[in-house]
Amino acid sequence: MKNAIQYYYQLYPTEIHQSNGSYQFQMKDEHYYLTPYNRSFEELQELHKISIQLLERNVYCHQFVLNVKQELITIINHTPYVMLRVFMNSDNHVTIEDILFFSNLITKDTEKSLLRRNQWKELWMEKNDYFEYQVSQFGKGYPKIRESFSYFIGLSEIGISLLNEVKKEDSLVISHRRICSNDTLFDLYNPLNFVLDYKERDIIEFWKVELLKEDFSVSSFQQFLNLISLQEDQWLLLLARAFYPTFYFDRYEKIIDYHYNENILDEVLKQTELYEQFLGILYLKVRSYKILPDMLWLTKNIG
């Protein structure tokens, strides 16, 4: 790979570190990251523009490096790669404050952007239909999925129904395909992870991963809810996405599509009572702003 980097980028690193198919190296005070690219070229062009816009606003996300042909993509051994100059090379874990910073980064020309991911209702309904088909066809071979699937698909249906109550579309901000407290600042500032979505996406995805941790603090989540300021429809978006159990469906897809062991569901399944408490706390908060259907089963474990 050293020869390819020299040939295509005219960069001459003395030492290259490889991890999971990606390559990192440092030259003087500059850090570089060469990684396979698996999104569309049209999305890459948009990501490139956004990364430049952010840098102009003093947000130091990683910047794309063009190859000697002045192209974003380089084919090496039949694999498309992109090179990034890394500005935030930190392995510090992402905090909710980092997420909130990104939640204010509104970008331009979002109406026809291929990076939009705010069609939650359509996406979730389509996914649910597909998941239900898969379980009907292959569920017999997966006892843990067979026993838990109806519960989590039911929660997702509540999330979808809540979206019907949202009246006003919010602005889109720079979000992430999936970001959580286990990720680092390197991941947060990596434009290859960017999408355009409502700010509630990253906020609640962060907390959904937090609640799976042994040291999750219910009181810290309650304090957070008391500190943030949202409009009525924003609260609804937050609650709707909280009801969509991405942490379950992400693992479900790994099991069905990539043949992971079903045991990866265990950390989710053992936290269902805590998840309900989490939803109940958020539900009561949102109900103080918006009339919602009674969900007493959610609030029974809240002191």
MARVO-104179 format. One record per residue: residue in one letter; x negated, y, z of N, C-alpha, C, O in turn. Coordinates in steps of 0.05 Angstrom, whole numbers, padded with zeros to 5 digits, always signed. Atoms other than C-alpha are relative to their C-alpha. Example, Ala and Ser with C-alpha at 12.3 -4.5 7.8 and 13.67 -1.06 7.14 Angstrom:
REM MARVO-104179
A-00018-00024+00000-00246-00090+00156-00018+00024+00000-00039+00024+00013;S+00016-00024-00001-00273-00021+00143+00015+00022+00014+00005+00044+00018;
END
This chain:
REM MARVO-104179
M-00016-00024+00000+00000+00000+00000-00017+00025+00000-00009+00046-00010;K+00018-00024+00000-00059+00047+00011-00006+00009-00028-00006+00033-00033;N+00005-00008+00028-00075+00045-00063+00024+00013-00013+00020+00033-00028;A-00024-00011+00012-00003+00060-00082+00004+00029+00011+00011+00047-00005;I-00003-00027-00012-00001+00120-00034-00020+00019-00013-00014+00042-00019;Q+00020-00016+00013-00065+00146-00064+00007+00007-00029+00005+00029-00038;Y-00006-00004+00028-00042+00136-00135+00025+00018-00005+00024+00036-00021;Y-00025-00014+00004+00029+00163-00129+00002+00027+00014+00017+00044+00005;Y-00003-00024-00016+00020+00217-00077-00026+00016+00003-00027+00038+00014;Q+00026-00012-00003-00054+00234-00081-00006+00007+00030-00017+00028+00036;L+00006-00002-00028-00058+00225-00006-00019-00023+00007-00016-00045-00004;Y+00022+00019-00005-00118+00188+00023-00003-00007+00029-00022+00002+00042;P+00001+00007-00029-00102+00159+00092-00022-00021+00005-00028-00038-00012;T+00020+00020-00008-00156+00120+00128+00013-00023+00014+00002-00045+00014;E-00013+00021-00015-00107+00081+00170+00030+00002-00004+00042+00023-00001;I-00029+00001+00005-00035+00059+00155+00012-00020+00019+00002-00042+00023;H-00014+00018-00018+00014+00028+00205+00026-00008-00013+00042+00008-00022;Q-00024+00011+00013+00068-00017+00178+00019-00011+00021+00010-00025+00040;S-00020+00010-00018+00133-00033+00214+00027-00003-00015+00037+00017-00026;N-00026+00005+00012+00197-00065+00187+00002+00010-00029+00022+00021-00038;G+00000-00007+00028+00177-00051+00115-00006+00029-00006-00007+00037-00029;S+00007-00029+00003+00160+00023+00126-00028+00004+00009-00040-00012+00024;Y+00028-00006-00005+00092+00055+00130-00004+00028+00011+00008+00047+00000;Q+00006-00026-00012+00066+00112+00173-00030+00004+00001-00045-00014+00006;F+00029-00007-00002+00000+00148+00171-00002+00030+00006+00017+00045+00003;Q+00005-00028-00008-00031+00213+00194-00024+00010-00015-00044-00005-00018;M+00022-00013+00013-00076+00261+00157-00003+00027+00013+00014+00045+00010;K+00004-00024-00016-00106+00316+00200+00023+00002+00019+00026-00015+00036;D-00022-00004-00019-00046+00344+00237+00027-00007-00012+00048-00001+00000;E-00026+00005+00014+00007+00320+00188+00006-00030+00000-00012-00047-00004;H-00009+00027-00002+00047+00256+00196+00018-00007-00023+00035+00009-00031;Y-00016+00007+00024+00077+00218+00137+00013-00027+00005+00004-00044+00020;Y-00017+00024-00004+00129+00163+00131+00010-00008-00028+00024+00006-00041;L-00009+00012+00026+00139+00119+00069+00019-00022+00006+00012-00041+00021;T-00020+00020-00007+00202+00078+00071+00017-00007-00023+00022+00009-00041;P-00019+00008+00021+00248+00038+00025+00025+00017+00001+00034+00025+00022;Y-00024-00017+00001+00308+00077+00001+00023-00016-00010+00021-00030-00031;N-00023+00017+00007+00377+00044-00002+00026+00015-00003+00047+00003-00002;R-00024-00015+00006+00426+00100-00016-00001+00009-00029-00021+00003-00043;S-00001-00008+00028+00446+00130-00083-00019+00023-00006-00026+00038+00012;F+00017-00022+00008+00402+00178-00122+00014+00027+00004+00002+00047+00011;E-00015-00025-00003+00457+00230-00121+00001+00009+00029-00001+00033+00035;E+00001-00007-00028+00460+00227-00045-00028+00010+00008-00030+00028+00024;L+00027-00008-00006+00385+00233-00043-00005+00029-00008-00018+00044+00007;Q+00002-00028+00009+00388+00298-00082+00013+00019+00020+00002+00040+00027;E-00013-00017-00020+00437+00326-00031-00015+00000+00026-00018+00021+00039;L+00016+00001-00025+00395+00302+00028-00024+00017-00003-00032+00030+00017;H+00024-00017+00005+00335+00337-00003+00007+00029+00004-00007+00044+00017;K-00009-00027-00003+00373+00402-00008+00006+00008+00029-00001+00029+00038;I-00007-00005-00028+00399+00397+00063-00025+00002+00017-00027+00020+00034;S+00025-00001-00016+00330+00383+00091-00014+00027-00004-00026+00038+00015;I+00012-00026+00005+00304+00446+00057+00015+00022+00014+00004+00040+00026;Q-00017-00020-00013+00363+00487+00082-00005+00001+00030-00007+00023+00042;L+00004+00001-00029+00351+00464+00153-00027+00011+00007-00030+00026+00027;L+00026-00011-00005+00277+00480+00150+00000+00031-00002-00013+00044+00014;E-00002-00029+00003+00294+00550+00126+00014+00013+00024+00011+00036+00029;R-00014-00010-00025+00337+00556+00189-00015-00008+00025-00005-00007+00047;N+00018+00007-00022+00279+00533+00232+00009-00025+00015+00004-00028+00039;V-00007+00026-00011+00308+00464+00244-00019-00020-00014-00018-00024-00038;Y+00023+00015+00012+00247+00419+00234+00006-00029-00004-00006-00047+00008;C-00005+00028+00009+00277+00357+00203-00022-00008-00019-00036+00009-00030;H+00021+00010+00018+00231+00313+00162+00005+00010-00028+00028+00014-00037;Q-00002-00010+00027+00217+00339+00092-00009-00021-00021-00029-00035-00016;F+00007+00019+00021+00215+00298+00028-00025+00010-00015-00030+00033-00020;V+00025-00005+00015+00148+00293-00008+00004-00011-00028+00010-00034-00032;L-00002+00009+00027+00150+00290-00084-00025-00015-00008-00047-00009+00001;N+00024+00015+00010+00104+00241-00120-00013+00016-00022-00006+00039-00028;V+00015-00014+00020+00055+00260-00174+00016+00007-00025+00009+00025-00040;K-00018-00006+00022+00112+00259-00225+00021+00020+00008+00040+00026-00007;Q-00019-00019-00011+00149+00309-00182+00028-00013+00003+00049+00000-00001;E-00025+00015-00004+00202+00256-00167+00003-00008+00030-00017-00011+00044;L-00005+00007-00028+00235+00238-00101-00004-00030+00005-00012-00038+00027;I+00002+00029-00004+00236+00163-00112-00025-00011-00015-00031-00003-00037;T+00023+00014+00012+00175+00120-00125+00005-00030+00001+00011-00041+00022;I-00004+00029+00001+00181+00048-00148-00027-00013+00005-00046-00010-00010;I+00024+00015-00007+00128+00005-00114+00007-00029+00004+00023-00036+00021;N-00006+00029-00001+00129-00070-00126+00030-00005-00002+00042-00021+00012;H-00028+00003+00007+00200-00064-00154+00019+00010+00022+00043+00005+00021;T-00017-00011-00022+00225-00029-00090-00001+00031-00001-00023+00042-00002;P+00000-00029-00001+00247+00044-00089-00008+00010+00028+00003+00001+00048;Y+00009-00012-00025+00211+00085-00035+00003+00030-00002+00004+00042-00023;V+00002-00029-00002+00214+00157-00011-00021+00006+00022-00025-00010+00040;M+00020-00009-00019+00160+00194+00026+00010+00025+00015+00022+00043+00004;L-00009-00023-00016+00175+00241+00084-00025+00011+00015-00041-00004+00025;R+00018-00013-00018+00131+00291+00119+00014+00004+00026+00035+00018+00027;V-00015+00001-00026+00150+00282+00192-00007+00024+00017-00031+00029+00023;F+00004-00023-00018+00159+00343+00235+00006-00006+00029-00005+00006+00047;M-00007+00007-00027+00191+00311+00295-00008-00029+00005+00009-00047+00003;N+00010+00028-00004+00148+00250+00310-00001-00006+00029-00022-00009+00042;S-00003+00005-00029+00174+00236+00379+00015-00025+00005+00036-00030-00008;D-00015+00024-00007+00195+00171+00410+00017+00005+00025+00027-00014+00037;N-00019-00007-00022+00235+00208+00464+00028-00007-00009+00036-00003-00032;H-00027+00007+00007+00306+00182+00466+00018+00024-00004+00014+00045+00009;V-00019-00022+00005+00362+00225+00440+00017+00004+00025+00025-00015+00038;T-00018-00008-00022+00403+00262+00492+00025+00012-00011+00027+00019-00034;I-00025-00012+00008+00473+00289+00490-00004+00029-00008+00010+00040-00025;E+00006-00028+00007+00443+00359+00488-00011+00001-00029-00005+00020-00043;D+00010+00001+00028+00406+00339+00423+00023-00003-00019+00024+00010-00040;I-00023+00004+00017+00472+00315+00394+00016+00026-00003+00025+00033-00025;L-00015-00024+00000+00507+00379+00413-00014+00022-00017+00000+00038-00030;F+00015-00019+00017+00452+00420+00379+00007-00006-00030+00013+00013-00045;F-00007+00006+00028+00466+00383+00313+00029+00005-00006+00036+00011-00029;S-00029-00004+00005+00541+00391+00322+00006+00028-00009+00029+00033-00017;N-00004-00028+00009+00532+00465+00306-00012+00006-00027-00011+00028-00037;L+00014-00005+00026+00494+00455+00241+00019-00005-00023+00020-00026-00035;I-00019+00000+00023+00546+00471+00188-00016+00005-00025-00033+00023-00025;T+00014-00004+00025+00521+00465+00117+00019+00010-00022+00043+00011-00018;K-00016-00013+00021+00544+00494+00051+00010-00022-00020+00001-00044-00021;D-00009+00016+00023+00584+00465-00008+00006-00029+00008-00005-00047-00004;T-00006+00027-00009+00615+00406+00028+00024-00013-00014+00028-00037-00012;E-00026+00010+00011+00680+00400-00011-00002-00024-00018+00014-00043-00016;K+00003+00022+00019+00654+00353-00065-00024-00017+00007-00034-00032-00010;S+00025+00014-00008+00594+00326-00027+00004-00031+00002+00025-00040+00012;L+00000+00029-00002+00579+00252-00033-00007-00009+00028-00004-00033+00035;L+00008+00007-00027+00555+00254+00039+00024+00002+00020+00021-00005+00043;R-00023-00003-00018+00625+00267+00067+00008-00028+00011+00010-00047-00004;R-00009+00025-00012+00647+00213+00116+00024+00006+00019+00028-00008+00039;N-00022-00008-00018+00708+00248+00147+00027-00012-00007+00047-00005+00006;Q-00026+00013+00006+00762+00205+00115+00003-00025+00018+00005-00047+00009;W+00000+00022-00020+00767+00164+00179+00023-00019-00004+00020-00043-00004;K-00024+00016+00001+00838+00140+00171-00002-00021-00023+00003-00044-00019;E+00002+00017+00023+00828+00112+00101-00021-00022+00003-00017-00045-00004;L+00023+00018-00004+00761+00081+00118+00007-00022+00020+00002-00046+00016;W-00007+00019-00021+00786+00048+00182+00021-00020-00009+00020-00043-00003;M-00022+00017+00009+00849+00021+00150-00011-00021-00020-00004-00045-00019;E+00012+00018+00019+00809-00009+00093-00017-00021+00013-00016-00044+00007;K+00017+00019-00014+00758-00040+00140+00017-00020+00016+00011-00044+00016;N-00017+00018-00016+00812-00068+00185+00013-00022-00017+00013-00045-00009;D-00012+00019+00018+00847-00101+00127-00020-00022-00009-00014-00045-00010;Y+00021+00019+00009+00782-00132+00104-00009-00019+00023-00012-00043+00020;F+00007+00016-00024+00763-00155+00175+00021-00021+00005+00015-00044+00011;E-00022+00019-00005+00831-00187+00184+00000-00023-00020+00005-00046-00013;Y+00002+00021+00021+00824-00224+00118-00023-00019+00007-00020-00044+00004;Q+00023+00017-00007+00755-00249+00139+00006-00019+00023+00000-00043+00022;V-00006+00017-00023+00779-00274+00206+00020-00022-00007+00018-00044+00002;S-00020+00021+00008+00838-00310+00174-00014-00022-00017-00005-00045-00016;Q+00014+00020+00017+00789-00345+00126-00022-00015+00015-00026-00039+00011;F+00024+00012-00012+00728-00357+00170+00000-00001+00030-00020-00010+00042;G-00001-00004-00029+00750-00345+00242-00004-00026+00016-00014-00025+00038;K+00002+00025-00014+00752-00418+00261-00028-00007+00009-00032-00020+00030;G+00027+00006-00007+00677-00422+00262-00013+00019+00020-00036+00017+00027;Y+00010-00020-00018+00670-00363+00309+00019+00004+00024+00036+00022+00024;P-00019-00001-00022+00705-00375+00376+00001+00027+00015+00022+00035+00023;K+00000-00025-00015+00683-00310+00409+00014+00022-00016+00029+00039-00005;I-00014-00019+00017+00708-00269+00350+00030-00007+00001+00046+00012+00003;R-00028+00008+00000+00773-00309+00348+00014+00009+00025+00038+00016+00025;E-00013-00007-00026+00786-00295+00422+00001+00030+00005+00019+00039+00019;S+00002-00028-00006+00768-00221+00421+00010+00018-00022+00016+00042-00017;F-00005-00017+00023+00785-00196+00352+00027+00016+00002+00028+00040-00003;S-00026-00013-00001+00859-00181+00363+00000+00024+00020+00012+00045+00014;Y+00002-00022-00020+00843-00138+00425-00013+00024-00013-00003+00047-00010;F+00014-00023+00011+00793-00094+00388+00013+00011-00025+00012+00035-00030;I-00014-00011+00023+00833-00089+00324+00024+00016+00010+00032+00035-00003;G-00022-00016-00012+00891-00066+00368-00008+00027+00009+00006+00047+00004;L+00010-00026-00008+00849-00011+00398-00005+00018-00024+00002+00042-00024;S+00005-00016+00024+00828+00011+00328+00026+00011-00012+00026+00033-00023;E-00026-00009+00011+00901+00015+00307+00011+00024+00016+00023+00042+00005;I-00008-00023-00016+00914+00063+00365-00016+00025-00010-00004+00046-00013;G+00016-00022+00011+00856+00106+00339+00011+00010-00026+00013+00035-00030;I-00012-00009+00026+00887+00107+00270+00026+00015+00004+00030+00036-00009;S-00025-00014-00005+00955+00127+00297-00005+00028+00012+00010+00046+00006;L+00006-00026-00011+00923+00184+00336-00008+00020-00022-00003+00044-00019;L+00008-00017+00021+00894+00211+00272+00024+00013-00014+00021+00035-00026;N-00024-00011+00012+00965+00222+00247+00009+00026+00014+00024+00042+00003;E-00008-00024-00015+00972+00276+00301-00018+00024-00005-00012+00046+00004;V+00019-00022+00005+00913+00317+00276+00012+00017-00022+00018+00008-00044;K-00013-00018+00019+00942+00378+00240-00019+00017-00016-00014+00023-00039;K+00018-00019+00013+00882+00421+00223-00027-00013-00005-00039-00024+00014;E+00026+00012+00006+00819+00397+00187-00022+00018+00010-00021+00043+00006;D+00022-00015-00012+00756+00419+00222-00023+00002-00020-00024-00011-00041;S+00024-00003+00017+00690+00442+00191-00017-00025+00003-00018-00039+00023;L+00019+00022-00001+00639+00389+00173-00027+00009+00008-00036+00031+00001;V+00027-00007-00009+00571+00389+00206-00018-00023-00009-00010-00044-00018;I+00020+00021+00006+00507+00350+00195+00002-00021+00022-00005-00015+00045;S-00003+00022-00019+00520+00283+00228-00019-00022-00009-00036-00019-00026;H+00017+00023+00006+00488+00215+00226+00016-00025-00005+00038-00029+00006;R-00014+00025+00006+00508+00148+00197+00007-00015+00025+00029-00025+00029;R-00005+00011-00027+00500+00120+00266-00023+00010+00018-00046+00004+00012;I+00020-00009-00018+00463+00154+00323+00009-00006+00028+00032-00005+00034;C-00007+00007-00027+00460+00134+00395-00023+00006+00019-00045+00015+00011;S+00020-00007-00020+00422+00143+00460-00025-00018-00002-00045-00012+00011;N+00023+00018+00004+00376+00085+00440-00019+00010-00022-00041+00001-00024;D+00016-00011+00022+00351+00124+00380-00019+00022+00011-00016+00031+00033;T+00020-00020-00009+00293+00173+00383+00004+00026-00016+00020+00028-00035;L-00001-00026+00015+00283+00245+00360-00010-00004-00028-00002+00011-00046;F+00008+00006+00027+00247+00216+00300+00024-00008-00017+00026+00000-00040;D-00024+00009+00014+00313+00183+00280+00019+00023-00004+00031+00026-00025;L-00019-00022+00001+00354+00244+00296-00006+00020-00022+00012+00031-00035;Y+00009-00020+00020+00313+00290+00250-00007-00013-00027-00019+00001-00044;N+00006+00013+00025+00307+00239+00194+00023+00004-00019+00045-00006-00014;P-00023-00006+00018+00349+00264+00135+00011-00025-00014+00034-00024-00024;L-00011+00024+00012+00357+00193+00109+00023-00011+00017+00039-00028+00008;N-00023+00008-00017+00406+00184+00168+00023+00019-00002+00044+00014+00010;F-00021-00021+00000+00447+00246+00151+00025-00008-00016+00023-00020-00037;V-00025-00001+00015+00520+00248+00131+00013+00026+00008+00004+00040+00026;L-00016-00024-00008+00572+00304+00134+00026-00010+00012+00040-00026+00000;D-00024+00010-00014+00627+00293+00184+00008+00020+00022-00006+00040+00026;Y-00008-00016-00023+00665+00323+00242-00020-00004+00022-00032-00025+00025;K+00020+00001-00022+00621+00339+00302+00007-00021+00021-00010-00031+00035;E-00008+00019-00020+00662+00291+00344-00012-00028-00006-00013-00045+00012;R+00012+00026+00007+00630+00232+00306-00024-00007+00017-00024-00027+00031;D+00025+00006-00014+00561+00236+00336+00004+00001+00031-00008-00014+00046;I-00004-00003-00029+00586+00259+00404+00011-00025+00013+00000-00035+00033;I-00012+00023-00013+00631+00200+00418-00015-00026-00006-00015-00044+00011;E+00016+00023+00005+00586+00149+00384-00023-00002+00020-00031-00024+00029;F+00021+00000-00021+00531+00170+00433+00011-00012+00025-00002-00029+00038;W-00011+00010-00025+00577+00157+00492+00009-00029-00001+00007-00043+00019;K-00008+00028+00002+00603+00091+00466-00023-00019+00004-00020-00041+00014;V+00023+00016-00004+00533+00064+00466-00009+00002+00029-00018-00017+00041;E+00007-00004-00028+00519+00094+00535+00015-00018+00018+00004-00029+00037;L-00017+00015-00019+00577+00057+00566-00007-00030+00000+00001-00045+00018;L+00009+00028+00000+00545-00010+00546-00024-00005+00018-00032-00028+00022;K+00025+00003-00017+00484+00004+00590+00007-00006+00029+00028+00002+00039;E-00005+00007-00028+00478-00024+00659+00002+00024+00019+00016+00023+00038;D+00000-00024-00017+00465+00045+00688+00019+00022-00009+00016+00045+00000;F-00019-00021+00009+00523+00080+00654+00015+00012+00023+00024-00002+00041;S-00013-00015-00021+00552+00133+00698+00027+00012-00010+00027+00029-00027;V-00027-00010+00007+00627+00146+00693+00001+00030+00007+00013+00046-00008;S-00002-00028-00009+00618+00211+00731-00015+00019-00020-00007+00042-00023;S+00014-00017+00019+00567+00237+00680+00017+00005-00025+00016+00027-00036;F-00018-00004+00022+00618+00226+00625+00022+00019+00007+00029+00037-00009;Q-00020-00019-00009+00671+00262+00665-00011+00028+00001+00003+00047-00007;Q+00012-00027-00002+00624+00320+00678-00004+00012-00028+00000+00036-00032;F+00004-00010+00027+00608+00324+00604+00027+00010-00012+00027+00031-00024;L-00026-00008+00010+00682+00327+00586+00009+00027+00012+00023+00043-00001;N-00008-00025-00013+00691+00384+00635-00017+00024-00010-00009+00047-00006;L+00018-00021+00009+00634+00423+00605+00005+00009-00029+00001+00032-00036;I-00003-00007+00029+00650+00420+00530+00026+00015-00005+00046+00011+00010;S-00024-00016+00008+00699+00467+00497+00008-00009-00028-00006-00005-00047;L-00011+00009+00026+00742+00438+00441+00028+00010-00004+00043+00016+00015;Q-00028-00006+00007+00806+00457+00405+00017-00025+00002+00006-00047+00004;E-00019+00023-00004+00868+00413+00410-00006-00022-00020-00007-00045-00012;D+00004+00021+00020+00855+00376+00344-00028-00012+00003-00031-00036-00004;Q+00026+00012-00005+00782+00367+00362+00000-00020+00022-00013-00041+00020;W-00003+00019-00021+00801+00333+00426+00013-00026-00011+00005-00048-00003;L-00013+00023+00011+00846+00287+00386-00019-00016-00017-00019-00041-00016;L+00020+00014+00016+00790+00270+00338-00019-00016+00018-00027-00039+00012;L+00018+00013-00019+00745+00254+00397+00013-00026+00011+00001-00047+00013;L-00014+00023-00011+00798+00208+00427+00004-00022-00020+00001-00046-00015;A-00005+00020+00021+00815+00174+00361-00025-00016-00005-00024-00041-00008;R+00024+00014+00007+00743+00157+00347-00010-00017+00024-00022-00038+00021;A+00006+00016-00024+00734+00133+00419+00014-00027-00001+00004-00047+00008;F-00016+00024+00001+00789+00082+00406-00010-00019-00023-00003-00042-00022;Y+00010+00018+00021+00754+00056+00344-00026-00013+00009-00046+00001+00011;P+00023+00013-00014+00705+00004+00373-00022-00007-00020-00026-00030-00027;T+00022+00004+00019+00646+00013+00326-00020-00020+00011-00032-00036-00004;F+00020+00018-00012+00601-00024+00375+00008-00029-00003-00009-00047-00004;Y-00010+00028+00005+00645-00086+00367-00002-00007-00029-00012-00028-00037;F-00001+00007+00029+00654-00082+00292-00028-00001-00012-00033-00016-00031;D+00027+00001+00010+00580-00068+00279-00012-00028+00006-00025-00040-00012;R+00009+00026-00007+00564-00133+00315+00015-00022-00015+00004-00042-00024;Y-00016+00019+00016+00621-00169+00281-00011-00004-00028-00013-00026-00038;E+00011+00002+00027+00592-00152+00213-00027-00014-00001-00032-00029-00020;K+00026+00015-00001+00523-00177+00233+00005-00030+00002-00010-00046-00010;I-00006+00028-00004+00554-00243+00254+00011-00012-00026+00002-00033-00035;I-00014+00011+00023+00599-00253+00193-00018+00002-00025-00020-00017-00041;D+00014-00005+00025+00555-00222+00139-00029-00009+00000-00041-00016-00020;Y+00028+00006-00001+00485-00235+00164-00007-00023+00019-00031-00029+00025;H+00004+00025-00014+00495-00297+00207-00015+00003+00027-00030-00015+00035;Y+00011-00002-00027+00473-00269+00274+00015-00018+00019+00038-00026+00013;N-00013+00016-00021+00489-00310+00336+00022+00016+00013+00020+00040+00017;E-00024-00013-00013+00557-00295+00367-00007+00012+00027+00008+00029+00037;N+00007-00010-00027+00522-00281+00433-00005+00030+00000-00005+00043+00021;I+00004-00030+00000+00508-00209+00409+00026+00015+00008+00025+00039+00013;L-00025-00012-00009+00581-00196+00427+00002+00002+00030+00019+00016+00041;D-00003+00003-00029+00570-00212+00500-00001+00026+00015+00014+00031+00033;E+00003-00025-00015+00546-00143+00522+00025+00018-00004+00030+00035+00013;V-00024-00015+00005+00609-00113+00491+00023-00013+00016+00038+00002+00029;L-00023+00013-00013+00658-00165+00518+00000+00003+00030+00021+00004+00042;K+00001-00002-00029+00634-00160+00589+00006+00029+00010+00009+00033+00034;Q-00005-00027-00007+00647-00085+00588+00027+00010-00008+00032+00034-00008;T-00026-00008+00009+00719-00085+00565+00015+00016+00021+00029+00036+00015;E-00014-00015-00021+00746-00062+00632-00012+00028+00003+00003+00047+00007;L+00013-00026-00001+00695-00005+00634+00008+00016-00024+00011+00041-00022;Y-00008-00014+00025+00713+00012+00562+00028+00012+00004+00033+00034-00005;E-00027-00010-00005+00786+00019+00582+00000+00023+00019+00014+00043+00016;Q+00003-00022-00018+00766+00063+00640-00010+00025-00014-00001+00047-00010;F+00012-00021+00017+00724+00105+00592+00022+00013-00017+00024+00038-00018;L-00022-00011+00017+00784+00112+00545+00021+00014+00017+00032+00034+00008;G-00020-00012-00018+00830+00127+00603-00008+00028+00009+00009+00046+00010;I+00010-00026-00008+00787+00184+00627+00003+00021-00022+00012+00043-00018;L-00002-00018+00023+00784+00215+00558+00030+00005-00007+00037+00028-00014;Y-00029-00003+00006+00859+00202+00547+00012+00021+00018+00027+00039+00009;L-00011-00019-00019+00877+00241+00611-00010+00028-00006+00005+00047-00003;K+00010-00027+00007+00832+00298+00590+00014+00011-00025+00022+00034-00024;V-00013-00010+00025+00862+00303+00520+00030+00005+00005+00041+00024-00006;R-00029-00004-00006+00933+00297+00549+00005+00026+00014+00027+00036+00013;S-00003-00026-00012+00921+00361+00587+00001+00022-00021+00009+00045-00015;Y-00002-00019+00022+00917+00396+00519+00022-00007-00020+00031+00010-00034;K-00017+00010+00021+00964+00354+00477+00019-00021+00011+00010-00038+00026;I-00019+00020-00008+01028+00314+00488-00007-00026-00014-00009-00027-00039;L+00008+00026+00011+01009+00241+00478+00019-00022+00010+00031-00019+00031;P-00016+00023-00010+01047+00174+00483-00012-00010+00027-00036-00008+00031;D+00009+00011-00025+01043+00142+00552-00018-00024-00005-00011-00042-00020;M+00018+00022+00002+00984+00095+00559-00008-00007+00029-00032-00005+00036;L+00005+00005-00028+00990+00075+00632-00020-00022+00005-00034-00022+00025;W+00019+00023-00003+00951+00011+00622-00029+00010-00001-00047-00004+00010;L+00027-00010+00001+00890+00055+00608-00008+00014+00026-00032+00015+00033;T+00006-00016-00023+00895+00095+00672+00002-00015+00026-00003-00003+00048;K-00004+00015-00025+00907+00039+00722-00025-00003+00017-00024-00006+00041;N+00025+00004-00014+00833+00033+00740-00015+00026+00006-00038+00026+00014;I+00013-00026-00004+00819+00107+00746+00008+00010+00028+00032+00013+00034;G-00005-00009-00027+00812+00132+00817+00007+00029+00001+00013+00040+00023;
END
